[in-house]
Amino acid sequence: MGIVDSHVHLYSPDVNGDPAGWAAAHGESRWSAMATRRRRDGRPVQSFPSVDGLLASMDAAGIGRAVLQGWYWEHPATCAVQNRFLAECVETHPDRLSAFASIHPAAGWEGVLAAVRRARDEGFSGIGELLPAAQGCTAGSPVIRELASAAGDLRMPMTFHATDPEARPYPGRIETPQEEFLGLARDFPATVFILAHWGGLLPLRNKGAALPDNLCFDTAASPLLYDRGIWRRFVGAVGPDRVLFGSDFPLNAYPALDAEPSFGRLVAEARESGLGASDLDALFHGNARRLLDPGAGGRE
């Protein structure tokens, strides 16, 4: 059974052709600061593969399905354009690709609700990756709360970008108050919330906080944030049923080892983490197939 990668990014050919130029033309400077920057040695932090390139990389690492996450774009128009592209990808490769929709609070509640319903009708499995602070609001704002309510009604999980309050700074970093995530999960128990990047270690930084049952986490960009012991520490703290494998591909998670990003090294790190077979089954595909309906779970 193939692995489900719950956190992958993919962009349209017009973006891939000139990412920095495209971002400048569309007023998406925050995305550009994150996605087009270079490391100290001059190498880019990520690549921009085509759909076929993504599928080839998935095949090489035994990834059966990728969940294409949206982005916290600065403009509603960009959300709409990127959603159309991701919808086309899912329609063309329904056996390999699922997608989460980009949403912008500035569209207003009626606009956001219309966008969410349209996304569901077009085969999107969830909403995200969300970072409300990058779009001029907070995770506790009225429009995000209304969005969370609708997501529960439509059975669409929501992925939020989460930062660790104790982690080092990086270009484009925005703080994500952990109490806002806890509040949303408690107030909307019918909605599944997935906190990316190990949730900024929310369960470990807030050891006294009870975790709502609908709060889950993905492992995106793990090697850039934490040591290899994180797999056992985190699963030991929250249990195996809350964690979804995510890479953040095409971000290069091992820049000291790989010239180009790939899935394989992170898959190997997880397998070598010391987690048992049943825990790995849950992390690699069981949890995603259970949560991501109809995408990763309903079409295999």
DRENSE-460040 format. One line per 10 residues: their letters; for each residue z, x, y of C-alpha. Coordinates in steps of 0.25 Angstrom, whole numbers, plus 2048, in hexadecimal, padded with zeros to 3 digits. Layout:
# DRENSE-460040
a> Z X Y  ...
END
This chain:
# DRENSE-460040
mgivdshvhl> 800 800 800  7FC 806 80D  805 80A 818  806 801 825  807 809 831  80D 7FF 83B  80B 807 848  7FD 80C 84B  7F5 80C 858  7E5 80B 859
yspdvngdpa> 7DC 80A 865  7CF 805 868  7C2 80E 869  7C2 80D 878  7D1 812 878  7CE 81D 86E  7C2 823 875  7CA 827 882  7D9 822 881  7DD 828 88E
gwaaahgesr> 7D1 823 895  7D3 815 88F  7E1 815 893  7DE 819 8A1  7D4 80E 8A3  7DD 803 89D  7EA 807 8A4  7F1 80B 897  7F7 818 89C  804 816 894
wsamatrrrr> 7FC 815 887  7F4 821 88B  801 829 88E  805 827 880  7F8 827 878  7EF 831 87F  7F9 83C 882  7F9 84A 87C  803 853 876  807 860 87B
dgrpvqsfps> 7FD 867 873  7F2 85E 878  7F0 855 86C  7EF 846 86E  7FB 83E 869  7F3 835 861  7E4 832 85D  7DC 826 85F  7D5 822 852  7CB 817 850
vdgllasmda> 7CE 80C 846  7C7 813 83B  7CE 820 83E  7DC 818 83D  7D8 812 830  7D4 820 82A  7E1 826 82F  7E8 81A 828  7E1 81C 81B  7E4 82B 81B
agigravlqg> 7F3 828 81B  7F4 81B 813  7F6 812 81E  7F1 804 81A  7F3 7FD 827  7F6 801 835  7FC 7F7 83F  7F5 7FA 84D  7FF 7F9 858  7FC 7F5 866
wywehpatca> 801 7FC 872  809 7F8 87E  7FD 7F8 888  7FF 7F8 897  7F5 7ED 899  7F3 7DF 891  7E4 7E2 891  7E6 7EE 889  7EE 7E7 87F  7E3 7DC 87D
vqnrflaecv> 7D8 7E7 87B  7E0 7EF 871  7E4 7E2 86A  7D6 7DF 868  7D3 7EC 862  7DE 7EC 858  7DA 7DE 854  7CD 7E3 851  7D3 7EE 849  7DB 7E4 841
ethpdrlsaf> 7CF 7DB 83F  7C7 7E6 83A  7D1 7ED 831  7DB 7E2 82D  7DF 7E9 820  7E3 7F6 827  7E7 7F2 836  7F1 7E9 83C  7F4 7E8 84B  7FF 7E5 855
asihpaagwe> 7FB 7DF 863  7FD 7E5 870  804 7DC 87A  806 7DD 889  812 7D5 890  80A 7D5 89D  801 7CA 896  80D 7C1 898  813 7B8 88D  807 7AF 88B
gvlaavrrar> 7FD 7BB 88B  806 7C2 881  808 7B6 878  7F9 7B4 878  7F6 7C3 875  800 7C2 869  7FA 7B6 863  7EC 7BC 865  7F1 7C8 85E  7F6 7C1 852
degfsgigel> 7E9 7B9 851  7E1 7C6 851  7E9 7CB 845  7F4 7D4 84D  801 7D6 844  80A 7D9 850  80D 7DC 85E  80F 7EA 864  811 7F6 866  819 7F0 871
lpaaqgctag> 820 7F8 87C  824 7EE 887  829 7F8 891  81B 7FE 891  815 7F1 896  81F 7ED 8A0  82A 7E6 899  835 7E7 88F  837 7E3 880  841 7D9 885
spvirelasa> 837 7D3 88F  834 7C4 88E  825 7C6 88A  829 7D0 87F  833 7C6 87A  829 7BB 87A  820 7C4 873  82A 7C7 868  82D 7B8 866  81E 7B6 864
agdlrmpmtf> 81C 7C2 85B  827 7BC 852  820 7AE 852  813 7B5 84E  819 7BF 844  814 7CB 84C  81D 7D7 84C  81F 7DF 859  81E 7EE 85A  826 7F4 865
hatdpearpy> 825 803 86A  833 809 869  838 816 86F  844 81D 86B  84E 81E 876  852 82C 872  844 832 86F  83D 83C 878  834 837 883  825 837 881
pgrietpqee> 819 833 88A  819 824 88C  827 821 886  82D 814 88A  83B 811 886  83D 804 87D  84B 7FF 87E  850 7FC 870  859 7F1 874  84C 7E9 878
flglardfpa> 846 7EA 86A  853 7E6 864  854 7DA 86D  846 7D5 86A  848 7D6 85B  855 7CE 85B  84F 7C4 864  842 7C2 85C  846 7C3 84E  839 7BD 849
tvfilahwgg> 831 7C8 84F  82F 7D6 848  831 7E1 852  82C 7EF 84E  831 7FB 856  828 806 856  82C 815 854  838 812 84C  83D 809 857  841 814 85F
llplrnkgaa> 84C 816 855  853 809 859  85B 807 84C  860 815 84D  862 815 85C  869 808 85C  871 809 84F  87A 7FD 853  86F 7F4 855  86C 7E9 84B
lpdnlcfdta> 85D 7EA 848  857 7DC 847  84F 7D9 83B  842 7D8 842  842 7E6 848  839 7F0 841  835 7FE 844  828 807 842  827 816 840  81C 819 84B
aspllydrgi> 81B 827 850  827 82B 848  824 83A 847  823 83B 856  831 835 858  83A 838 84C  83C 842 840  839 83E 832  847 839 82F  844 82D 837
wrrfvgavgp> 83E 825 82C  84B 825 823  855 824 82F  84E 818 835  84B 811 828  859 814 824  85E 80D 831  855 801 831  851 7FF 822  842 800 81D
drvlfgsdfp> 83E 7F2 821  83D 7F5 830  834 801 830  825 801 831  81D 80D 82F  815 810 83C  80E 81D 841  809 81B 84F  7FC 820 84B  7F3 826 851
lnaypaldae> 7FF 82D 858  800 83B 852  80E 83A 84C  80D 849 847  807 851 852  80D 85E 84E  806 85C 840  7FA 853 842  7EE 855 84B  7EB 846 84A
psfgrlvaea> 7F4 83A 847  7F4 835 839  7FD 82B 831  7FF 834 825  80A 83D 82A  813 831 82E  811 82A 821  815 837 81A  821 839 823  826 82B 81F
resglgasdl> 823 82D 810  82B 83A 811  837 834 819  840 831 80D  83E 822 80E  83E 81B 800  831 815 7FB  835 806 7FE  839 80A 80C  82B 811 80E
dalfhgnarr> 824 805 809  82B 7FC 813  828 806 81E  81A 809 81A  815 7FB 818  81F 7F1 813  825 7EE 821  818 7ED 828  812 7E4 81E  81E 7DB 820
lldpgaggre> 81E 7DB 82F  810 7DC 833  80A 7CF 82F  7FF 7CC 82E  7FA 7DA 830  800 7E5 828  806 7DB 81E  7FC 7D0 81C  7EE 7D6 81A  7F1 7E1 80F
END
